[in-house]
Amino acid sequence: MSSLSSEPIQATEGGVRLRIHAQPGAKRTEVIGIHGDAIKIRVHAPPVEGKANDELLRFLAQLLKINRQHIELTAGLTSRSKTFEARGVGVSEARSLILKV
């Protein structure tokens, strides 16, 4: 599957790929909306020692109603632009759970 699509949520074999634009150090962790070709999420945790990444993983698993072990950070370890892959959830379900549409 091409990663050139401008959709922030893409289908993968067995799940979805999520493009996230993270804003660490916020007052609370919350989805803000679409930012370019990514989902913008404010993250309560600071961007040190992987704390913001851990918070994003926890938050996305909670939103998608999947086990934490079914989601992983696949790109953007130290960047605000991140890619996650989640297993066991479809595009339309992920879109409605994350973006509330």
matplotlib code that plots the C-alpha trace (Angstrom):
import matplotlib.pyplot as plt

x = [0.0, 1.4, 2.1, 1.6, -2.1, -3.2, -5.6, -4.6, -6.2, -5.3, -6.2, -3.4, -3.5, -5.4, -5.8, -5.1, -2.1, -2.6, -0.6, -0.4, 0.8, 1.7, 1.8, 3.5, 3.4, -0.3, -2.6, -4.4, -4.3, -7.0, -7.7, -7.8, -8.8, -7.1, -3.7, -2.7, -2.6, -2.5, -4.6, -3.5, -3.4, -2.3, -0.3, -0.2, 3.2, 6.5, 8.6, 11.4, 12.5, 9.6, 6.9, 4.9, 5.1, 3.9, 1.0, 0.1, 0.1, -2.0, -4.5, -4.8, -5.4, -8.1, -9.8, -9.7, -10.9, -8.0, -5.4, -2.2, -0.2, -2.2, -0.8, 2.8, 4.8, 6.3, 7.8, 8.6, 10.1, 11.6, 9.4, 6.1, 5.0, 4.4, 2.9, 1.2, -0.2, -3.1, -4.4, -8.0, -9.7, -11.0, -10.8, -14.4, -14.4, -11.1, -12.4, -15.6, -13.7, -10.9, -12.5, -16.1, -17.5]
y = [0.0, 3.4, 5.9, 8.7, 9.0, 12.2, 10.3, 10.3, 6.9, 4.2, 0.5, -2.0, -5.8, -6.5, -3.0, 0.7, 3.1, 6.4, 9.6, 11.7, 15.3, 15.4, 18.5, 17.4, 19.3, 20.2, 20.6, 17.4, 14.7, 15.2, 15.0, 18.4, 17.5, 17.2, 19.0, 18.7, 14.9, 13.9, 13.8, 16.5, 15.3, 17.4, 15.2, 15.9, 14.2, 16.1, 15.0, 13.5, 9.9, 8.6, 9.8, 11.6, 8.5, 6.2, 8.6, 8.6, 4.8, 4.6, 7.2, 5.8, 2.3, 3.7, 5.6, 2.6, 0.2, -2.2, -3.7, -1.6, -4.5, -4.1, -0.7, 0.3, 3.4, 2.6, 6.0, 9.4, 8.3, 11.8, 13.8, 15.5, 13.7, 10.1, 6.9, 4.2, 0.9, -0.6, -4.2, -5.3, -2.1, -0.9, 2.5, 3.6, 2.4, 4.2, 7.3, 7.4, 6.5, 9.0, 11.9, 11.3, 11.4]
z = [0.0, -1.0, 1.8, -0.7, -0.1, 1.6, 3.9, 7.5, 8.0, 5.5, 5.3, 5.8, 5.9, 9.1, 10.3, 9.7, 9.3, 11.1, 10.4, 13.4, 14.0, 17.7, 19.9, 23.1, 26.4, 26.2, 29.2, 28.2, 25.6, 22.9, 19.2, 17.7, 14.1, 10.7, 10.2, 6.5, 5.8, 9.5, 12.6, 15.1, 18.7, 21.6, 24.0, 27.8, 28.2, 27.5, 24.5, 26.6, 27.0, 24.9, 27.3, 24.6, 22.3, 25.2, 25.9, 22.2, 22.1, 25.2, 24.0, 20.5, 21.8, 24.2, 21.3, 19.0, 21.8, 21.1, 23.3, 23.6, 22.1, 18.8, 18.0, 17.3, 16.3, 12.9, 11.9, 13.5, 16.8, 17.5, 15.1, 15.6, 12.4, 13.4, 11.8, 13.8, 12.7, 14.5, 14.0, 14.4, 13.3, 10.0, 8.3, 8.8, 12.4, 13.1, 11.5, 13.6, 16.9, 16.4, 14.5, 15.8, 12.3]

ax = plt.figure().add_subplot(projection="3d")
ax.plot(x, y, z, "-o")
ax.set_aspect("equal")
plt.show()
